[in-house]
């Protein structure tokens, strides 16, 4: 999960997540071999990229009794090059490129209350808003202005199946959603 503090874009959050951190003073590393605290560094990187990349943005704070929600807008892109966040950085290759295909949004003031809805991309760059049993077309501008909680990206060049294909008829038109009886 990605910290949102001091980040205006998801790629900034990823950079902060993978930045080398020096451990010293109050946060020094205890060496089992020499039995003393010493300065060290640590860094989180991604060793192998998945077919589907799921990025959770830390929208909820659990400080104190009630906690709260971080509601600021953090921009996210339709495409992300994950190459620079790898253990062995590479950029621009097809296997490092990811395309946005889903956005989960939480509407509400805290983790204890609210409502979830999502946006999903279908073939041909058509976006749909899925809100309970209501599915409606949406534009990319509407998608990108959301205060996302979870982002779903699919790796380019790998198999990408539509999440909403079962809801479409043979012409690609949304079928009415029916409740089980």
C-alpha positions in Angstrom: 0.0 0.0 0.0 1.2 3.4 -0.9 1.5 6.4 1.4 -0.2 9.5 0.1 1.5 12.1 2.3 3.5 14.6 0.2 2.5 12.9 -3.1 0.5 14.5 -5.8 0.8 11.6 -8.3 0.8 7.8 -7.8 4.2 7.6 -9.6 5.6 9.9 -6.8 4.1 7.5 -4.2 5.8 4.6 -6.0 9.1 6.5 -6.0 8.9 7.2 -2.3 8.0 3.5 -1.6 11.1 2.4 -3.4 13.6 5.1 -2.2 16.6 3.9 -0.2 16.2 4.8 3.5 19.2 5.3 5.9 18.7 3.8 9.3 20.7 5.6 12.0 20.5 7.3 15.4 17.1 6.3 16.9 16.4 4.0 14.0 19.8 2.3 13.8 20.1 -1.4 12.7 21.2 -3.8 15.5 23.9 -6.1 14.1 23.7 -9.6 15.5 27.3 -10.3 14.6 29.0 -7.3 16.3 26.2 -6.9 18.9 25.8 -3.1 18.5 23.7 -0.6 16.6 25.1 0.6 13.4 24.0 2.8 10.5 22.5 0.9 7.6 20.3 1.4 4.6 17.2 -0.4 3.4 15.2 -0.3 0.2 12.1 -1.9 -1.1 12.0 -2.8 -4.7 10.0 -5.1 -7.0 11.8 -8.2 -8.0 9.3 -9.6 -10.5 6.4 -7.8 -12.1 2.9 -9.4 -12.0 0.5 -9.8 -14.9 -2.0 -7.6 -13.0 -0.6 -4.8 -10.8 -2.9 -3.8 -7.9 -1.9 -0.5 -6.1 -3.7 0.3 -2.9 -3.5 3.9 -1.8 -3.5 4.4 2.0 -6.7 6.4 2.2 -7.5 5.5 5.8 -5.7 6.7 8.9 -6.1 4.7 12.2 -4.4 7.2 14.5 -6.3 7.7 17.7 -9.7 6.3 18.5 -11.6 7.2 15.4 -9.1 7.6 12.6 -10.1 9.2 9.4 -9.9 9.3 5.7 -7.3 11.0 3.5 -9.5 12.5 0.8 -7.0 14.5 -1.3 -6.9 13.8 -5.0 -3.8 11.9 -6.1 -3.4 11.8 -9.8 -2.9 8.5 -11.6 -2.1 7.8 -15.2 -3.6 5.6 -17.8 -0.2 4.0 -18.4 2.6 3.3 -15.9 6.2 2.2 -16.7 7.2 0.1 -13.7 10.8 -0.5 -14.9 12.4 2.1 -12.6 10.9 0.5 -9.5 12.5 -3.0 -10.2 15.4 -4.5 -8.3 17.2 -4.3 -11.7 15.8 -1.1 -13.2 14.9 -1.1 -16.9 12.6 1.2 -18.8 10.4 1.3 -21.9 10.1 -2.4 -22.5 6.7 -3.8 -23.2 6.8 -6.1 -20.1 7.3 -3.1 -17.8 4.4 -1.1 -19.3 1.0 -1.3 -17.6 -2.4 0.0 -18.7 -5.1 1.1 -16.3 -8.3 -1.0 -16.5 -9.9 -0.6 -13.1 -10.4 2.0 -10.3 -12.0 1.3 -7.0 -13.4 4.3 -5.2 -14.6 4.8 -1.6 -17.2 7.5 -1.0 -17.5 8.3 2.7 -15.7 9.9 5.6 -14.0 6.9 7.3 -13.3 3.2 7.1 -16.3 2.6 9.3 -18.8 4.1 6.9 -19.2 4.8 3.2 -19.9 3.1 -0.1 -17.6 1.5 -2.7 -18.0 1.7 -6.5 -15.7 1.1 -9.4 -14.8 2.0 -12.9 -13.8 -0.7 -15.3 -12.4 -0.6 -18.8 -13.8 -2.8 -21.6 -12.3 -3.4 -25.1 -11.9 -0.4 -27.3 -11.2 1.9 -24.4 -14.8 2.1 -23.2 -15.1 2.8 -19.5 -18.1 1.9 -17.3 -19.0 3.0 -13.8 -20.3 0.0 -11.7 -22.3 1.1 -8.7 -24.1 -1.8 -7.1 -26.6 -3.0 -9.7 -26.2 0.2 -11.8 -23.7 0.1 -14.7 -23.4 3.2 -16.9 -20.9 4.4 -19.5 -18.2 6.8 -18.3 -15.5 8.9 -19.9 -11.8 8.7 -19.2 -11.9 12.3 -17.8 -14.4 11.1 -15.1 -12.3 8.1 -14.3 -9.0 10.1 -13.9 -10.7 12.7 -11.6 -11.6 10.1 -9.0 -10.0 9.9 -5.5 -8.9 6.3 -6.1 -8.5 3.8 -3.3 -7.3 0.8 -5.4 -5.9 0.9 -9.0 -5.8 -2.1 -11.3 -3.3 -2.2 -14.1 -2.7 -4.9 -16.7 0.7 -5.6 -18.2 0.9 -4.9 -21.9 1.5 -7.8 -24.2 0.1 -10.3 -21.8 -3.4 -11.6 -22.0 -6.0 -9.1 -20.9 -9.6 -10.2 -20.5 -12.4 -7.9 -20.0 -13.9 -7.8 -16.5 -17.3 -6.9 -17.8 -17.5 -9.1 -20.9 -20.1 -11.4 -19.2 -22.4 -8.4 -18.9 -22.3 -7.5 -22.6 -24.4 -9.1 -25.4 -22.9 -10.3 -28.7 -23.0 -6.7 -30.0 -21.0 -5.3 -27.1 -24.0 -3.6 -25.5 -24.7 -3.7 -21.8 -27.3 -6.3 -20.9 -29.7 -5.5 -18.0 -28.4 -6.7 -14.7 -30.9 -9.1 -13.1 -31.0 -10.2 -9.5 -31.1 -13.9 -8.7 -34.6 -15.0 -7.7 
